[in-house]
Amino acid sequence: MSSWLDSVMDTSVDELYKDWDYNAWCKTVGWMEGPIAFANKWVTERFELGTEIADVACGNGQIGIGFNNSNFVIDGYDINPKMLDTFEATNYRDLFIHDMNEAPLPNLYKCITVIGAFNKSHLQSGSAKMLADSLTDDGMLIASVGPLHTSGEDPLHAYGWRDQEYLEIVSETLINSMIIEDKQQQHYMVAFRKK
């Protein structure tokens, strides 16, 4: 029997977000208290206020909503124009339609966030070079990776992040990320830097 999460992972990005209130979903399943809160704290502890941040796969702006201020200069990038059309955060400098599988970002950033996109249906390790080419030499990236539904399988390995040659894993922390069908899901929060 296929779960809701399995069906989501097998759905195209356009179809997935067609009629979905993503921001409401994030709040309902605990995504804001899990990966978004972790990423916000990670960024705040490592970067000066005013740092330019690229929020890749920005969705409706949950990273900015999590910051709840304008202390960082955030640019949002998403492949899906429907997400940008329903953008809810008000503290982003600019929004761009962009495919990380096709090209690096148009600017270099000291900090990149990728929350909710390192998974089977969005970004896998084939985008590592594009992400590395979007970081300053001293820049870092924080990403949520997973979940996998095969017990015991490492999503960093399954999606190729451990084996790619462009980004070094600096740290990884397994956190509770969301509750789906009354089951606690977990994601790895992974910090990367250029190799």
Buried (B, 14 or more C-beta within 10 A) or exposed (E): EEEEBEEBBEEEBEEBBEEBEBBEEBBEBBBBBBBBBBBBEBBEEEBEEEBBBBBBBBBBBBBBBBBEEBBBBBBBBBBBEBBBEBBBBEBBEEBBEBEBEEEBBEEBBBBBBBBBBBBBEBBBBEBBBBBBEBBBEEBBBBBBBBBBBEEEEBBBEBBBBBEBEBBEBEEBEEBBBBBBEEEEBBBBBBBBBBE
